[in-house]
Amino acid sequence: MPSVSGLLEQRELTARRRVEELREEADRVQAELVVAEQDWKEWVIARSRVGEVLALSGDEVAVADATEGVRDTDPQPESPIAAARPKSVVPMWRAGLAWSALSLDYQRILGVLSDQGRLGQGPLTCQEMAKAFGIEAVPAKVETLRSKAKRLVARGWLAESVPGQFTLTPGAAGPGGGS
């Protein structure tokens, strides 16, 4: 019959081996976690950089619904710049620059905010703009509008005094863009 000390020693050895196996597995998982976290951080940085580049270059994500039923708010351009084509760069606002310098999606945003101002109503959120355009207020479409509105803010066409609420800047109040 085996001794009690021998049985305890055997169980201790088994437990020690199990602890060593688990430590090795934990070290392997920890190393994989470090690599995965680094990869994740690089993707976050890449997405951030691409977003910055796209915002600076004026490229835009087009949503098919955003161009349905567009009305031309300024058929006669008041500036020497011809009417903008879709995916064109959003110019910095300056006195006398007509809305026609913008693509139709941006003109729609300015138009609905102009109507809002004419009616003496306050700023609009992107969800409210989506509803005004007859677009389903799903996150992807609202974010596309938000991106465009933020670009218009950065270029001086819109103001965002409260985060997420947009109004026309005083100078860009009319379809001609001038005051």
C-alpha positions, 0 to 999 in steps of 0.5 A, spaced: 500 500 500 502 506 498 504 511 503 500 517 505 506 522 503 507 518 496 500 520 495 500 527 497 507 528 493 503 525 487 497 529 487 502 535 488 506 534 482 500 533 478 497 540 481 504 543 479 504 540 472 497 543 471 499 550 474 505 550 469 501 548 463 496 554 465 501 559 466 504 557 459 497 558 456 496 564 460 503 567 457 501 565 450 494 568 451 497 574 454 502 575 448 496 574 443 492 579 447 498 584 446 499 583 438 491 583 438 491 590 442 496 593 437 493 591 431 486 594 434 490 600 435 493 601 429 486 600 425 483 605 430 489 610 428 488 608 420 480 609 421 482 616 424 487 618 419 483 616 413 477 620 416 481 626 417 484 626 410 477 625 407 474 631 411 480 635 408 479 633 401 472 634 401 470 627 399 464 624 401 460 618 402 454 618 397 447 615 400 442 614 394 436 616 398 439 623 399 439 625 392 432 623 391 427 629 390 432 634 390 430 641 388 434 646 385 435 652 390 439 657 385 438 655 378 442 661 376 449 661 379 451 668 382 458 667 382 463 665 376 464 658 379 459 653 375 454 649 378 458 643 383 458 636 381 457 630 386 463 629 390 466 635 389 470 639 394 466 643 399 469 650 398 470 655 404 464 660 404 466 667 402 461 673 401 458 672 394 459 665 393 453 662 391 450 655 393 450 652 386 458 652 388 456 646 392 453 639 390 446 638 390 446 634 397 449 640 400 444 645 397 439 641 400 442 641 407 442 649 406 435 649 403 432 646 409 436 650 414 434 656 410 427 654 411 427 653 418 430 660 419 425 663 415 420 660 419 423 663 425 425 656 428 431 654 431 437 649 429 436 642 426 439 636 428 441 631 423 435 626 425 430 632 423 434 633 417 433 626 415 426 626 416 425 633 412 428 630 406 424 624 407 430 619 408 429 613 413 433 616 420 437 610 420 444 611 423 448 610 417 444 615 413 444 620 419 451 619 420 452 621 412 448 627 414 452 629 420 458 628 416 456 633 411 453 638 416 460 638 419 464 639 413 459 645 412 461 647 419 468 647 417 468 650 411 463 656 414 457 655 411 453 652 417 454 654 425 453 649 430 452 653 437 450 647 440 453 640 439 449 636 434 444 642 432 446 646 425 444 653 423 446 657 417 451 662 418 449 669 418 452 670 411 450 664 408 443 665 409 440 666 402 440 661 396 445 666 393 450 665 398 451 672 399 448 677 404 
